[in-house]
């Protein structure tokens, strides 16, 4: 089968994502389109404003045939680890093509950078090679946007494979908050929904119970102020004394946005602060992460008739497909269940119960 893969968060699903899907189909003309999607927490260290099941519905309604999950531990890390998890999953899905959005839309240059011995998300630590210096500096100074940096990381993971990469022009800036156009950024839509502004011209996604990180801050703050420092040091991503820095900010600020704004320093970026706080909120320990086996399974979140055919094809090839929660390797399964409990905790009781039940026994079928 000729299969195309895309890496998505759909936080939330919007008209720009429709364009991405349409372009992926037109560029590669596949027998099936597979999306690997982040779950209830996403790469910038934030909560997904709409639960993953509603986002799977939107994907399948708009041209995706099979949606598989990017495990929590990869979905909430920096670009290199995010890309490793996403591309490893799509490799197991036997894709021949990858299509991703790009600010520069310059695949040749992105491939050149991907071949350098640098990690685009850790350039300050990685600039140790004179030949890589000019391009490293260009990324460090902001010449490349978030999608380009992710794209470079995807391309690094594709090195040595026969998978063909394609990039399409991103139609707006990742952080652009302009909501006036039909295609707006996910950041703009989240910002507008948060402030109860109209977004129907940008997305068909329903927003019945949107979730924002503010709702978790009272619990996060309590953890930061009351957990022993020794325990905080055992939490994944907590290093270099960041627990002391976060404690001081939590002591001073009652509101999440104020806490984040004052926690950011030259040493600690916003993304790093948010990802670390997410690990603390979910109490993901370094030991839990260290004992995870190499990623070697595909968790199915939803599919249509074409997707069902793809799954049969993959099973015939002996690919480990998890269509039941109990089929997921235990350590990964425990992380997904724990983080679902956190995600659901601030929702009305009936929705909490529904999400927990879906986590352990549900697949979207169209």
Secondary structure, 3 states (H helix, E strand, C coil): CCEEEEEECCCCCCHHHHHHHHHHHHHHCCCEEEEEEECCEECCCEECCCCHHHHHHHHHHCCCCEEEEECHHHHCCCHHHHHHHHHHHHHHCCCCEEEEEECCCCHHHHHHHHCCCCCHHHHHHHCCCHHHHHHHHHHHCCCCCHHHHHHHHHHHHHCCCCCEEEEEECCCCCCCCCCCCCCCCHHHHHHHHHCCCCCCCCCCCCCCCCCCHHHHHHHHHHHHHHCCHHHHCCECCCCCCHHHHHHHHHHHCCCHHHHHHHHCCCCCCHHHHHHHHHHHHCCCEHHHHHCCCCCCCEEEEEECHHHHHHHHHHHHCCCCEECCHHHCCHHHHHHHHHHHHHHHCCCCHHHHHHHHHHHHHCCEEC
